[in-house]
Amino acid sequence: MLPNRYKYNRDIDDILIDKMLNLLSKKKIFTSQTLSKLNQIEFHKKIKKIYVEKGRLKESNICFIKKN
């Protein structure tokens, strides 16, 4: 997973999307300004699988989330 290729995507004070998707798929709780612990627990219950695929362009990826 490489959606955070550019420096301007790394200058935030929060978890990056690739790490967030990885932790959600492993059903682990993480610190985030975007998703509360309660939201994460709800996602853990509802997500069956997260797939990240490389797009056709050098800078593009796409994420698929399969629900339970």
N, C-alpha and C positions, 0 to 999 in steps of 0.2 A: 504494500500500500504506500503510494507516494503522492498523495494529493497536496502536500505542503512543500512543494519544490522551491517556491520563491521566498526570498527574505521577507517580503511584506506579509506573507502568511504566517510568519513566525514571531511577529512583534506584538502579539497579544498576551495578556496575562491570564490565560485560561488553557485548558487542555486542547491539543490540536485534534482535528477530526479523525485522522488515521489512528491515533492512540485511543480516542473515544470509541470508535467502532470496534477496535480490537478488544478493549475491556468489556464493552457491552456483549460481544460475542462470547467472551469467557465468563460472563455473568459475574463480573467483579465490580465492586463499588469504588468510585474514584471521586476526587475533589473537582468540582466544576461550578462555574458561575452560570452555566447554561442549563444543566440538568441537576435538579435536586436529588438527594438520596432517594426520596419517595418516588420520583419519576423514574430513576434508574431501576428500582425494584419492580415497578410496573412494566418497564421495558423487558426486564429479565424474564418476567412471567409470560410475555406475549411474543418474544422473538424466538423463533426456532433456529434460524441460521442467518448469518450475514455473509454475503459474497461481495468481494471487490474485484472488478475486472479491469484490465487495461483497455483504455479506449484506443481509437484509431490514431488520434493525434498524440504527439510526444508528451504533451502536458495533460492529457485527459484520462481520467479514471471514472468508473461508475460503480455505484453501490446498490446491491439488491438486498432487501431485507424480507425474509420469509417468516410469516407469522405462524404461531402454533395453531 
